[in-house]
Amino acid sequence: MAINVHPIPVRHPEKAHKPDTPVLRKPDWIRVKAPTSPEVAETRRLMRELNLNTVCEEAACPNLGECWKQKHATVMILGAVCTRACAFCNVATGKPDGVDAHEPEHVAEAVGKLGLHHVVITSVDRDDLPDGGASQFVKTIEAIRKSSPSTTIEILTPDFIRKPGAIEAVVSARPDVYNHNLETVPRLYPTIRPGARYFASLQLLAKVKELDPMMFTKSGLMVGLGEEKIEIMQVMDDMRAADVDFITIGQYLQPTRKHAEVKHFVTPDEFAAYTTIATSKGFLTVSASPLTRSSHHAGDDFARLRAAREAKFAAKTA
């Protein structure tokens, strides 16, 4: 009897027919150990039981083993399929499924079971939804507040382009940190982040501060994509003009040969220089290293961020 076998969907259909890009050999400072601890398996089991996705897995984060060993997972809401097709990203692209109405309570349950003092919630881009998924962020924040009121909440949202009222709705839910990554320098947006607009993302960060001046804002950059140092410094200035509190800078790593190529591996000394420059420009907190990612050490970084603001206010009133 013949068996009908359905083909496995291509994870990145928009990249499937692109030529392979070169792959640089990773330097010693960028290597990480494979995630093998019992806590990793336990965290993965919990996420599957609750039908949750994590950006740690979907984006092939190199820090998964380290973070999950400590039961620190970044939940990715609104499904696992993105409506965008950024050249750097490993998240699957295509037509997303419907929104899971039970997802907010499942996220809250995971936060409780993992015992998280600080949680990071991100999402895929959902250009197909009227509000871009803003209401799901709101519901998720509310569910966590209800079940784990002492847990601080950091969100990493899409740009909500052409989604009026979305930013306002999310800010009104009062997350502790609002993160939106600029990702790269303006010159590289057409090839690296074609579905986004640099100044729209910058305006989002400024809008958050306009709506709530006391809300911490955060943004991140990848390096190694062919940007120039002077361009990174200009992005830092743009972020500070939008009153961004916290900048993260990390090395871009190529998920597959169909993704954008790594042009250069930035050295630890170069990252140290970026840290010095960003600090001098007035960021309250800076995290810059080869393996820095938006949610890596997010809880510890939030503690540093809060302490830095308190010290700044104390210095002003002294």
Secondary structure as UniProt FT lines:
FT   TURN            13..17
FT   HELIX           28..30
FT   HELIX           38..49
FT   TURN            50..51
FT   STRAND          53..54
FT   HELIX           55..58
FT   TURN            59..60
FT   TURN            62..63
FT   HELIX           64..69
FT   TURN            70..71
FT   STRAND          75..77
FT   STRAND          81..82
FT   TURN            87..88
FT   STRAND          92..93
FT   TURN            101..102
FT   HELIX           103..114
FT   STRAND          118..123
FT   TURN            127..128
FT   TURN            130..133
FT   HELIX           134..147
FT   TURN            149..150
FT   STRAND          152..156
FT   TURN            161..162
FT   TURN            164..165
FT   HELIX           166..172
FT   STRAND          177..179
FT   HELIX           186..188
FT   HELIX           189..192
FT   TURN            194..195
FT   HELIX           198..211
FT   TURN            213..214
FT   STRAND          216..223
FT   HELIX           229..241
FT   TURN            242..243
FT   STRAND          246..251
FT   TURN            257..258
FT   HELIX           268..280
FT   TURN            281..282
FT   STRAND          285..288
FT   TURN            290..291
FT   TURN            294..297
FT   HELIX           298..317
//
